[in-house]
C-alpha cells in the first residue's frame, strides 16, 4: 500500500514508474485486447472470459499508472537537455496510454450495454 501511495504522489523514480509499472500494463493491455478482438479465446469460453477480464483490469489501471508516470516525470531532475526530453517523452506516452485506455473503457461499457440490453430483450 505504501508503494501505491508513493507511486500516486510521483515519489518513485521515473524509470521505475515507466518501465516496471507502465510498460507491463501496456503490454498486457495490448495482448489481451488484441486477442479479444481477433478471437483467440473463441474456442474456449473460459479463456475468452479471462482475456476480457484482464483487458478490463488493465483498462482501469492504465489511467492511474499514467497519472503516476506524469507526476514522476514532473519531479524528474533535468540537468541536461536529454533529461528534459525523457521527461517530456514519458508524459507524452502517459497521455497517449491514458487516452487509449479511456477509449477501451468506453468500448467495454458499450459491450456491456449490448449484453444487458439483449438479456432484458429476451425476457
C-alpha positions in Angstrom: 0.0 0.0 0.0 2.9 2.3 0.8 4.3 1.7 -2.8 0.9 2.7 -4.3 0.8 5.8 -2.2 4.3 6.8 -3.2 3.6 6.0 -6.8 0.4 8.1 -6.9 2.3 11.0 -5.5 5.1 10.6 -8.0 7.7 9.9 -5.4 9.2 6.9 -7.1 11.8 7.1 -9.9 10.6 7.8 -13.4 12.3 4.7 -14.8 10.5 2.6 -12.2 7.1 4.0 -12.9 7.6 3.8 -16.6 9.4 0.5 -17.2 8.3 -1.6 -14.2 4.7 -0.4 -14.0 3.6 1.3 -17.1 5.1 -0.9 -19.8 4.0 -4.2 -18.4 0.5 -2.9 -18.0 0.6 -1.6 -21.6 1.9 -4.9 -23.0 -0.8 -6.9 -21.1 -3.5 -4.5 -22.3 -2.3 -4.8 -25.9 -2.1 -8.6 -25.8 -5.4 -9.1 -24.1 -7.2 -6.5 -26.3 -5.8 -7.9 -29.5 -6.7 -11.5 -28.5 -10.2 -10.4 -27.5 -10.7 -8.6 -30.9 -9.1 -11.3 -33.0 -10.8 -14.1 -31.2 -8.0 -16.0 -29.6 -10.3 -17.5 -26.9 -13.3 -18.2 -29.1 -12.9 -22.0 -28.8 -12.7 -21.9 -25.1 -15.2 -19.6 -23.3 -13.2 -19.5 -20.1 -10.2 -18.2 -22.0 -12.3 -15.5 -23.6 -13.6 -14.5 -20.2 -10.1 -14.4 -18.7 -8.9 -12.2 -21.6 -11.8 -9.9 -21.3 -11.3 -9.6 -17.5 -7.6 -9.0 -18.0 -8.4 -6.3 -20.5 -10.9 -4.7 -18.2 -8.5 -4.7 -15.2 -5.6 -3.2 -17.2 -8.0 -0.7 -18.8 -8.9 0.6 -15.3 -5.2 0.5 -14.1 -3.6 2.3 -17.0 -5.0 5.8 -16.4 -3.9 5.5 -12.8 -0.4 4.5 -13.8 -0.4 7.3 -16.4 -1.0 9.8 -13.6 1.8 8.3 -11.6 4.2 8.5 -14.6 3.2 12.1 -15.3 3.9 13.0 -11.7 7.2 11.2 -11.6 8.2 12.9 -14.9 7.3 16.3 -13.4 9.6 15.6 -10.4 12.4 14.2 -12.7 15.6 16.2 -12.3 16.5 18.0 -15.6 20.2 18.6 -15.5 20.7 18.4 -19.3 18.6 18.6 -22.4 18.1 14.9 -22.7 16.7 14.7 -19.2 14.1 17.1 -20.4 13.5 15.1 -23.5 13.0 11.9 -21.4 10.5 13.6 -19.1 8.5 15.1 -22.0 8.5 11.7 -23.8 7.3 9.9 -20.7 4.5 12.5 -20.3 3.5 12.0 -24.0 3.4 8.2 -23.6 1.4 8.5 -20.4 -1.1 10.8 -22.1 -1.5 8.6 -25.1 -1.8 5.4 -23.0 -4.5 7.0 -20.7 -6.5 8.3 -23.8 -6.4 4.9 -25.4 -7.4 3.2 -22.1 -10.3 5.5 -21.7 -11.5 4.7 -25.3 -11.1 1.0 -24.3 -13.2 1.6 -21.2 -15.9 3.2 -23.4 -15.8 0.1 -25.7 -16.2 -2.1 -22.7 -19.2 -0.1 -21.4 -20.7 -0.3 -24.9 -20.3 -4.1 -25.0 -21.8 -4.4 -21.5 -24.7 -2.3 -22.6 -25.3 -4.6 -25.6 -25.3 -7.7 -23.4 -27.5 -6.1 -20.8 -30.0 -4.9 -23.4 -30.0 -8.4 -25.1 -30.6 -10.0 -21.7 -33.7 -7.8 -21.0 -34.9 -8.0 -24.5 -35.2 -11.9 -24.4 -37.3 -11.9 -21.3 
